[in-house]
Amino acid sequence: MPKFYKILWSIAILVILVTIISFTFGFLLIGVSIAGLIGIYRYYWGRKHSKSFQNRPRNFSSGEVIDITPKPSSDNLGLKP
């Protein structure tokens, strides 16, 4: 009978170890797949939108924008000649 209990405990421990290993492998697989999907998303999103972020307007190279108001003239006021 003690041999039977020893075999039973060995099987129980083996089942517990296999369960722990399979869940750990599953979590690792899920983590790697999520990291891969995020990497693929960032790669394609960055490639698609990187041109719009890198191109600066060429009109104002120093970053200074000067607001000049136009002088009023008879054309702007809508006066009849």
Summary of the structure (lengths in Angstrom):
residues: 81
radius of gyration: 35.7
end to end distance: 120.7
largest distance: 120.7
contacts: 114
relative contact order: 0.04
helix: 70%
strand: 0%
